[in-house]
Amino acid sequence: MSDVAARIEMGLATVRHRPMAEWPQTTFDELGMMNPFTTGNLKQWRKAIAATRHLRGAIVECGTYRGESLGPLGWLLREEGDPRHLIGFDSFQGFPSIADEDRAEGTYLGRPDYFTRTSQADVQAFVDALGLQDRVTLVGGFFEDTLPRTAVGPVSVLILDCDLYESYRTCLRELYALVEPGGWILFDEYFNKKYPGARKAVDEFFADKPEKPSRDEELFLTDFFERWYVVKQ
Ligand SMILES: C[S@@+](CC[C@H](N)C(=O)[O-])C[C@H]1O[C@@H](n2cnc3c(N)ncnc32)[C@H](O)[C@@H]1O
């Protein structure tokens, strides 16, 4: 058994047959997962998934890193009997080059090792150990290369968690048309001073679209943090 499989096996030992909502925080920590019931952005992603259950398109996450959000989302989809497929796009080797639009005081962008502590093989082993291999697909490589040559099909929820100006631009250019009417597009870094390029790319893209980014007022009130999204018309 691989190290990843052994770690997941141990973490799941006492909770495997309990609803995820009842898992203690220590289990999420052991499994290397974010807690989707307490983490602000995942609360919004759950809300988007619930609001789009009538749609058939895939749930697409652009920016998967180590699978810390993709893992719990896949587990919840299965637990809720939601048949939608989850697709995770990432280089699995960190950022591509950084545009001028991304530079701001206090960002992590100067660190060459940021988001490099991962690999597609490790994340695939994590997905396999959770038993999610049939409902999760990982696509490794830079979005600029992978998105144009991947048959994504219809999308019901598009999660953009990829930080950078050019990355947001590429994902919106390649995937917006695939989002079904009523589908949600979530912008993880729209309100994030570390990543000013994300908001700029979103605002530029939607300038000539019927939808305009909105703040989730409900989560803003509960979390005191801003979550932004659009619902496709
Ligand atoms: C904030 S992390 C994702 C975190 C993950 N969703 C989670 O919650 O654990 C951002 C990821 O976007 C990826 N990324 C950013 N721009 C990319 C690009 N152009 N192509 C591929 N991956 C990219 C980075 O490699 C990094 O892993």
The ligand as an SDF file (V2000), in Angstrom:
LIG
                    3D

 27 29  0  0  0  0  0  0  0  0999 V2000
   -4.7840   28.3490   -4.8780 C   0  0  0  0  0  0  0  0  0  0  0  0
   -4.1050   26.9150   -5.6230 S   0  0  0  0  0  0  0  0  0  0  0  0
   -5.4850   25.8410   -5.7340 C   0  0  0  0  0  0  0  0  0  0  0  0
   -5.9150   25.3820   -4.3770 C   0  0  0  0  0  0  0  0  0  0  0  0
   -6.9480   24.2880   -4.3690 C   0  0  0  0  0  0  0  0  0  0  0  0
   -8.1540   24.6130   -5.1130 N   0  0  0  0  0  0  0  0  0  0  0  0
   -7.3380   24.0150   -2.9170 C   0  0  0  0  0  0  0  0  0  0  0  0
   -8.3430   24.6030   -2.4580 O   0  0  0  0  0  0  0  0  0  0  0  0
   -6.6260   23.2810   -2.2590 O   0  0  0  0  0  0  0  0  0  0  0  0
   -3.8420   27.5030   -7.2580 C   0  0  0  0  0  0  0  0  0  0  0  0
   -3.3740   26.4700   -8.2400 C   0  0  0  0  0  0  0  0  0  0  0  0
   -3.5570   26.9990   -9.5540 O   0  0  0  0  0  0  0  0  0  0  0  0
   -2.5570   26.4280  -10.3730 C   0  0  0  0  0  0  0  0  0  0  0  0
   -2.4130   27.2590  -11.5720 N   0  0  0  0  0  0  0  0  0  0  0  0
   -2.4270   28.6070  -11.6400 C   0  0  0  0  0  0  0  0  0  0  0  0
   -2.2870   29.0000  -12.9140 N   0  0  0  0  0  0  0  0  0  0  0  0
   -2.2030   27.8640  -13.6680 C   0  0  0  0  0  0  0  0  0  0  0  0
   -2.0820   27.6320  -15.0740 C   0  0  0  0  0  0  0  0  0  0  0  0
   -2.0000   28.6230  -15.9520 N   0  0  0  0  0  0  0  0  0  0  0  0
   -2.0590   26.3490  -15.5040 N   0  0  0  0  0  0  0  0  0  0  0  0
   -2.1440   25.3210  -14.6080 C   0  0  0  0  0  0  0  0  0  0  0  0
   -2.2540   25.4890  -13.2730 N   0  0  0  0  0  0  0  0  0  0  0  0
   -2.2900   26.7570  -12.8150 C   0  0  0  0  0  0  0  0  0  0  0  0
   -1.3210   26.3730   -9.5060 C   0  0  0  0  0  0  0  0  0  0  0  0
   -0.4500   25.3720   -9.9610 O   0  0  0  0  0  0  0  0  0  0  0  0
   -1.9140   26.0660   -8.1180 C   0  0  0  0  0  0  0  0  0  0  0  0
   -1.8060   24.7060   -7.8340 O   0  0  0  0  0  0  0  0  0  0  0  0
  1  2  1  0
  2  3  1  0
  2 10  1  0
  3  4  1  0
  4  5  1  0
  5  6  1  0
  5  7  1  0
  7  8  2  0
  7  9  1  0
 10 11  1  0
 11 12  1  0
 11 26  1  0
 12 13  1  0
 13 14  1  0
 13 24  1  0
 14 15  1  0
 14 23  1  0
 15 16  2  0
 16 17  1  0
 17 18  1  0
 17 23  2  0
 18 19  1  0
 18 20  2  0
 20 21  1  0
 21 22  2  0
 22 23  1  0
 24 25  1  0
 24 26  1  0
 26 27  1  0
M  CHG  2   2   1   9  -1
M  END
$$$$
